[in-house]
Every structure is written in structure tokens, then in C-alpha cells.
Amino acid sequence: MKEIEKITHGHVVQRFNLETGQLVSQHFTASCDVDYEDIEGNPIETTDEILNLYHPFYMIEDDSLERAFNDIDWELLKKQKQTLVNLAAKETKEAKLLDGLISLIDSLQDIAVDKKGIPEEKVFNLESEEDEAEQQLIDEKNGLYPDKEDIAN
């Protein structure tokens, strides 16, 4: 596949909140001035009209998702996930609803390790089965599991 790069000139307008210093919004305004280069960065001339069609420019408006991700208490999340896993192992209708939450936490943990470079031991529960059993006993003591009689009803 032959590819070229289209360099669009223009300007970015950013709006800031002066009280918080946070970026509120930003947008790119394109000019009609464009250059074309091959993949190696060499200028090329083209008369291909399809390249001159306008394609929207999507910009990230803020870093709130990034900030929220960085504020995760990974130690607490590991314990919460283990509690959910323990609850999901029980054969109740409610327990089956926890699979989606467990998958969401799995995805967050994968991103933390693979994309953010956070150490695995900080993000994942790499404890022994004995530690997991201990957490289950703590959860049971705190009433997080229904009695077997409640399950039957």
C-alpha cells in the first residue's frame, strides 16, 4: 500500500480556566495551506483531489481520564477485585452480575501494566492461595456472603 502524509497548517485555540489552571477546551482551525510528504519525509507534489477533501481533526480536550486513572488506589482495588471474585464464585443470581465489574477491573489493570508501566505487583494480586483464602474469611466475617439458607430462598 502506497502512503503519503498530508501536513495541514493552521492554528490551535485553547481555552483555560484561570482559577484552576485547567484546560477547558481546544480546537484546531485548518488553513488551506497543506504540504505532502512521502513516508520518509521527502516533499512530493500531488494533484490528487481526494487528498484535498476536508477530514475532521479530533483533539483530546482534557486529561480528566488520565488524572482519574492516576488516582486509582491499586492496593485497595486489588482487595476489592478479590472480594468480587470471591462473591462471584458463590452460586447466586446476584453473583453472576459481578462478571462485568471483574472484567472492567481486569482491563484497567492490563492498561496500568501494559500502557502505563505500573509494576505488576502493585496492580495485580500476586499473593498465594493462602492469602486469598484469608481475604475470603475476612469478607465472610464482615457479612459479605449470604447464608446458605438465604441462597435457597
C-alpha positions in Angstrom: 0.0 0.0 0.0 1.4 3.4 -1.0 1.0 6.0 1.7 1.8 9.7 1.9 1.5 12.2 4.7 -0.6 15.4 4.4 0.7 18.2 6.6 -2.1 20.7 7.3 -1.1 24.2 8.5 -3.4 26.2 10.8 -3.6 27.1 14.5 -4.9 25.7 17.8 -7.2 27.8 20.0 -7.2 26.7 23.7 -9.4 27.9 26.5 -8.2 27.8 30.1 -10.0 28.3 33.5 -7.9 30.9 35.2 -9.0 29.8 38.7 -8.0 26.2 38.3 -5.4 26.4 35.5 -7.2 23.6 33.8 -7.7 23.3 30.0 -11.4 23.8 29.3 -11.4 23.2 25.5 -9.3 23.3 22.4 -9.8 23.2 18.7 -7.7 23.2 15.5 -8.5 25.6 12.7 -7.1 24.4 9.5 -5.9 26.7 6.7 -5.9 25.9 3.1 -2.1 25.6 3.2 -1.1 22.0 3.0 2.1 20.1 2.2 2.6 16.5 1.2 5.5 14.2 2.0 6.3 10.5 1.4 6.8 8.3 4.5 10.5 9.2 4.7 9.6 12.9 4.9 10.5 13.9 1.4 8.3 16.6 -0.1 6.1 15.5 -3.0 3.7 17.2 -5.4 0.3 15.7 -6.0 -2.8 16.8 -7.9 -5.0 14.1 -6.4 -8.2 15.9 -5.4 -9.2 13.2 -2.9 -6.4 14.4 -0.7 -7.8 17.9 -0.6 -11.1 16.8 0.9 -11.6 18.0 4.4 -11.1 15.4 7.1 -12.0 16.4 10.7 -9.3 16.9 13.3 -10.1 15.2 16.6 -8.2 16.6 19.6 -8.2 15.4 23.2 -9.9 18.2 25.1 -8.7 17.4 28.6 -6.8 14.9 30.7 -9.5 14.1 33.2 -9.5 10.4 32.3 -5.7 10.4 32.7 -6.0 12.1 36.1 -8.7 9.7 37.2 -6.6 6.7 36.1 -3.6 8.1 38.1 -5.8 8.5 41.2 -6.7 4.8 41.4 -5.7 3.2 44.7 -4.2 0.0 43.3 -3.8 -1.8 46.6 -7.4 -1.2 47.5 -8.6 -2.1 44.0 -6.8 -5.5 44.3 -8.6 -6.3 47.5 -11.9 -5.1 46.1 -11.4 -7.3 43.0 -10.6 -10.3 45.1 -13.7 -9.7 47.1 -15.8 -9.6 43.9 -14.1 -12.7 42.6 -14.9 -14.5 45.9 -18.5 -13.3 45.8 -18.9 -14.3 42.1 -17.8 -17.8 43.0 -20.9 -18.2 45.0 -23.8 -19.7 43.0 -26.4 -16.9 43.3 -28.2 -14.8 40.8 -26.6 -11.7 42.1 -23.1 -13.2 41.9 -23.4 -13.7 38.1 -23.9 -9.9 37.8 -20.3 -9.3 39.1 -18.6 -10.7 36.0 -18.7 -7.4 34.1 -17.2 -5.5 37.0 -14.4 -8.0 37.3 -13.7 -7.7 33.6 -13.6 -3.9 33.9 -11.1 -4.1 36.7 -9.1 -6.7 34.6 -9.0 -4.2 31.7 -7.9 -1.3 34.0 -5.1 -3.5 35.4 -3.9 -4.5 32.0 -3.7 -0.9 30.8 -1.9 0.1 34.0 0.8 -2.5 33.4 1.0 -2.6 29.6 0.5 1.1 28.8 1.4 3.0 32.0 4.3 0.9 33.1 3.0 0.4 36.6 4.7 -2.6 38.2 2.6 -5.8 38.1 2.9 -6.5 41.8 1.4 -3.1 42.5 -1.6 -3.7 40.2 -2.3 -7.4 40.4 -3.0 -9.7 43.3 0.1 -12.0 43.1 -0.5 -13.3 46.5 -0.6 -17.0 47.4 -3.8 -19.0 47.6 -3.5 -18.8 51.4 -3.7 -15.0 51.2 -6.8 -15.2 49.0 -8.4 -17.7 51.4 -7.6 -15.3 54.3 -9.3 -12.4 52.4 -12.3 -14.7 51.8 -12.5 -15.3 55.6 -12.3 -11.6 56.3 -15.1 -11.0 53.7 -17.3 -13.7 55.3 -16.7 -12.3 58.8 -17.8 -8.9 57.5 -21.1 -10.4 56.2 -20.3 -10.1 52.5 -21.6 -13.6 51.8 -25.2 -14.7 52.2 -26.0 -17.7 54.4 -26.7 -20.9 52.6 -30.3 -20.7 53.8 -30.6 -17.2 52.1 -29.3 -18.6 48.8 -32.1 -21.3 48.8 -34.7 -18.6 49.2 
